[in-house]
């Protein structure tokens, strides 16, 4: 499953350049690991006649494409705002998450079809060599370590795109575990378990792709952040001196940042300039404490209830 939303702390904002650098470092590590694994898995899978190991190798190969999508998105997402993109380019990351989801769906569907064809002709399923088991075990360890490293980086810079890529690596670890079980079954005299393992891996990859793609699609449609984060932003606004009430707080995601609209209630007796200064201070507080890219405020007059019907 996907990781829950990042916790809202005093230090939730990371400069785009820092996030892009972290994405590049972790992704190049992933490139090296996946390049080595896919080469070994496919080669040994062909020699050892293990469809499951070949499927796992193709999965690792698909990760290389995913890694380069992440590199491309982190490069463009770190660009400053311009005339055509006044809110910046953060949604390149959301687009990359959507592309990752589509890629995983396509890879999963291909594996499912290949495994089903093999299951239709069980007599053609060969007995695998024990070398396939050792490669599957090594791939499982490498992918689990890669997942833990990438997830730690993603949490540190609070990037949902990197979280998606990290869980992509975890899906690889799970698939290697399934493949290993299938190989053990084949070696024990149940040859059907190898293509069945490939079938399960394909289903796992497809499900992961659907999850990432669906979430990214909703984010591109201006989905709001969760209620907990909205309440935290509301509390910061209410904590600003001069703000007597807050209503109509609306949020929409912009990559891993948030764009916020809010109505602030201030004393009706204040001047326009004083009300403006309070709104500026409230905006600064929110921008400092939360991962908010921009806050648009509307100042509303607030009157004491006992003066609502007083002569004006």
VODRENTOR-238835 format. One line per 10 residues: number of its first residue (from 1); for each residue x, y, z of C-alpha. Coordinates in nm, 2 decimals, padded with zeros to 4 digits. Layout:
<atoms>
NUM) X:Y:Z; ...
</atoms>
This chain:
<atoms>
1) 00.00:00.00:00.00; 00.10:00.36:-00.04; 00.25:00.55:00.24; 00.02:00.78:00.44; 00.04:01.16:00.39; 00.36:01.32:00.52; 00.34:01.45:00.88; 00.30:01.83:00.90; 00.60:01.97:01.10; 00.77:02.30:01.13
11) 01.03:02.19:00.87; 00.81:02.05:00.59; 00.94:02.27:00.31; 01.24:02.17:00.11; 01.39:02.38:-00.17; 01.32:02.24:-00.52; 01.69:02.21:-00.59; 01.74:02.00:-00.27; 01.45:01.77:-00.36; 01.58:01.74:-00.72
21) 01.93:01.65:-00.60; 01.79:01.39:-00.36; 01.58:01.24:-00.64; 01.88:01.22:-00.88; 02.10:01.05:-00.62; 01.85:00.79:-00.51; 01.74:00.72:-00.87; 02.09:00.67:-01.00; 02.15:00.42:-00.73; 01.83:00.25:-00.84
31) 01.95:00.26:-01.20; 02.27:00.08:-01.11; 02.09:-00.19:-00.90; 01.82:-00.26:-01.16; 02.06:-00.27:-01.45; 02.27:-00.53:-01.28; 01.97:-00.73:-01.16; 01.78:-00.73:-01.49; 02.09:-00.85:-01.68; 02.16:-01.14:-01.44
41) 01.80:-01.24:-01.39; 01.71:-01.26:-01.76; 02.04:-01.44:-01.85; 02.01:-01.69:-01.57; 01.64:-01.73:-01.63; 01.70:-01.83:-01.99; 01.98:-02.07:-01.90; 01.79:-02.21:-01.60; 01.46:-02.22:-01.79; 01.27:-02.03:-01.53
51) 00.98:-01.82:-01.66; 00.93:-01.67:-01.32; 01.29:-01.54:-01.30; 01.26:-01.41:-01.66; 00.94:-01.22:-01.56; 01.12:-01.08:-01.26; 01.41:-00.97:-01.47; 01.17:-00.79:-01.71; 01.01:-00.62:-01.41; 01.36:-00.50:-01.30
61) 01.41:-00.38:-01.66; 01.09:-00.18:-01.65; 01.23:-00.01:-01.34; 01.50:00.14:-01.55; 01.24:00.31:-01.76; 01.06:00.42:-01.44; 01.39:00.56:-01.31; 01.45:00.77:-01.61; 01.10:00.90:-01.59; 01.17:01.01:-01.23
71) 01.50:01.18:-01.34; 01.32:01.37:-01.61; 01.04:01.48:-01.38; 01.27:01.58:-01.10; 01.47:01.79:-01.35; 01.16:01.98:-01.48; 00.98:01.99:-01.15; 01.27:02.19:-00.99; 01.23:02.47:-01.24; 01.12:02.81:-01.11
81) 00.78:02.96:-01.19; 00.75:03.14:-01.52; 00.49:03.32:-01.73; 00.34:03.00:-01.86; 00.36:02.82:-01.52; 00.30:03.09:-01.25; 00.27:02.82:-00.98; 00.59:02.64:-01.08; 00.64:02.30:-01.24; 00.57:02.08:-00.94
91) 00.30:01.88:-01.12; 00.57:01.73:-01.34; 00.61:01.49:-01.04; 00.24:01.41:-01.04; 00.26:01.34:-01.41; 00.56:01.11:-01.35; 00.36:00.92:-01.09; 00.08:00.87:-01.34; 00.34:00.75:-01.60; 00.48:00.51:-01.35
101) 00.13:00.37:-01.29; 00.06:00.32:-01.66; 00.40:00.15:-01.70; 00.34:-00.09:-01.42; -00.01:-00.17:-01.56; 00.14:-00.25:-01.90; 00.42:-00.47:-01.75; 00.17:-00.65:-01.53; -00.07:-00.72:-01.82; 00.22:-00.86:-02.03
111) 00.33:-01.09:-01.76; -00.02:-01.22:-01.70; -00.06:-01.30:-02.07; 00.27:-01.48:-02.09; 00.20:-01.68:-01.77; -00.15:-01.78:-01.89; -00.01:-01.90:-02.22; 00.24:-02.12:-02.04; -00.03:-02.26:-01.81; -00.23:-02.36:-02.11
121) 00.05:-02.60:-02.21; 00.17:-02.75:-01.88; 00.36:-03.03:-02.07; 00.60:-02.77:-02.21; 00.70:-02.64:-01.86; 01.06:-02.74:-01.80; 01.23:-02.82:-01.47; 01.44:-02.52:-01.36; 01.80:-02.53:-01.25; 01.89:-02.45:-00.89
131) 02.10:-02.15:-01.00; 01.77:-01.97:-01.06; 01.69:-02.00:-00.68; 02.01:-01.84:-00.58; 01.96:-01.55:-00.82; 01.61:-01.50:-00.69; 01.73:-01.49:-00.33; 02.00:-01.23:-00.42; 01.75:-01.02:-00.61; 01.51:-01.03:-00.31
141) 01.78:-00.89:-00.07; 01.90:-00.63:-00.31; 01.55:-00.50:-00.39; 01.45:-00.48:-00.02; 01.76:-00.28:00.07; 01.70:-00.05:-00.23; 01.34:00.00:-00.11; 01.44:00.10:00.24; 01.71:00.34:00.11; 01.47:00.51:-00.14
151) 01.19:00.54:00.11; 01.41:00.70:00.36; 01.52:00.96:00.10; 01.16:01.02:-00.01; 01.04:01.08:00.35; 01.33:01.31:00.42; 01.25:01.54:00.13; 00.87:01.46:00.14; 00.83:01.36:-00.23; 00.53:01.15:-00.33
161) 00.70:01.08:-00.66; 01.00:00.92:-00.48; 00.76:00.73:-00.25; 00.60:00.59:-00.56; 00.93:00.48:-00.70; 01.04:00.34:-00.36; 00.72:00.12:-00.34; 00.79:00.02:-00.70; 01.11:-00.13:-00.56; 00.92:-00.29:-00.28
171) 00.69:-00.45:-00.54; 01.00:-00.59:-00.70; 01.11:-00.74:-00.37; 00.77:-00.90:-00.32; 00.78:-01.04:-00.68; 01.13:-01.19:-00.62; 00.99:-01.36:-00.31; 00.70:-01.51:-00.51; 00.94:-01.62:-00.78; 01.16:-01.78:-00.53
181) 00.87:-01.98:-00.39; 00.77:-02.08:-00.75; 01.13:-02.20:-00.82; 01.14:-02.40:-00.50; 00.81:-02.57:-00.60; 00.94:-02.65:-00.95; 01.26:-02.80:-00.80; 01.04:-03.01:-00.56; 00.85:-03.16:-00.85; 00.56:-02.91:-00.91
191) 00.66:-02.75:-01.23; 00.33:-02.55:-01.25; 00.44:-02.33:-00.96; 00.70:-02.15:-01.17; 00.45:-02.00:-01.42; 00.20:-01.95:-01.14; 00.46:-01.74:-00.96; 00.49:-01.53:-01.28; 00.12:-01.50:-01.29; 00.11:-01.37:-00.93
201) 00.39:-01.13:-01.00; 00.20:-00.99:-01.29; -00.11:-00.94:-01.08; 00.09:-00.76:-00.81; 00.25:-00.53:-01.05; -00.08:-00.44:-01.22; -00.24:-00.37:-00.89; 00.04:-00.14:-00.79; 00.02:00.04:-01.12; -00.35:00.10:-01.08
211) -00.30:00.24:-00.73; -00.03:00.49:-00.83; -00.21:00.59:-01.16; -00.54:00.64:-00.99; -00.40:00.85:-00.71; -00.19:01.07:-00.96; -00.50:01.12:-01.18; -00.70:01.25:-00.88; -00.41:01.48:-00.79; -00.41:01.62:-01.14
221) -00.78:01.70:-01.10; -00.71:01.93:-00.80; -00.78:01.69:-00.52; -00.77:01.84:-00.18; -00.53:01.73:00.09; -00.65:01.53:00.39; -00.86:01.69:00.67; -00.58:01.66:00.92; -00.35:01.88:00.71; -00.63:02.13:00.64
231) -00.70:02.16:01.01; -00.33:02.22:01.08; -00.33:02.51:00.83; -00.65:02.64:00.98; -00.49:02.64:01.33; -00.19:02.83:01.20; -00.42:03.10:01.05; -00.63:03.12:01.37; -00.30:03.16:01.57; -00.21:03.47:01.38
241) -00.27:03.79:01.59; -00.57:03.98:01.46; -00.74:03.68:01.29; -01.07:03.63:01.47; -01.21:03.35:01.25; -01.14:03.14:00.95; -01.38:02.98:00.70; -01.40:02.84:00.34; -01.05:02.70:00.35; -00.99:02.52:00.02
251) -00.68:02.33:-00.08; -00.55:02.16:-00.40; -00.24:01.97:-00.45; 00.04:02.10:-00.68; 00.29:01.81:-00.70; 00.39:01.77:-00.34; 00.30:02.12:-00.25; -00.04:02.28:-00.17; -00.22:02.58:-00.30; -00.47:02.73:-00.04
261) -00.76:02.97:-00.05; -00.90:03.10:00.28; -01.14:03.37:00.42; -01.00:03.55:00.72; -01.23:03.73:00.96; -01.08:04.05:01.12; -01.22:04.33:01.33; -01.46:04.53:01.12; -01.34:04.85:01.29; -00.99:04.81:01.15
271) -00.87:05.00:00.85; -00.82:04.83:00.51; -00.44:04.87:00.56; -00.45:04.70:00.90; -00.67:04.41:00.77; -00.43:04.37:00.48; -00.13:04.35:00.72; -00.30:04.08:00.92; -00.36:03.88:00.61; 00.00:03.92:00.50
281) 00.12:03.80:00.84; -00.12:03.50:00.83; 00.01:03.40:00.48; 00.37:03.43:00.60; 00.30:03.20:00.89; 00.14:02.93:00.68; 00.41:02.95:00.41; 00.67:02.90:00.68; 00.52:02.62:00.87; 00.35:02.41:00.60
291) 00.43:02.28:00.25; 00.21:02.55:00.10; 00.32:02.69:-00.23; 00.08:02.98:-00.23; -00.21:03.11:-00.01; -00.48:03.34:-00.14; -00.67:03.52:00.14; -00.99:03.71:00.14; -01.05:03.94:00.44; -01.40:03.95:00.59
301) -01.53:04.20:00.85; -01.61:04.05:01.20; -01.84:04.23:01.44; -01.91:04.14:01.80; -02.25:03.96:01.82; -02.38:04.21:02.07; -02.31:04.49:01.82; -02.47:04.32:01.52; -02.78:04.54:01.55; -02.62:04.85:01.69
311) -02.67:05.17:01.49; -02.41:05.23:01.23
</atoms>
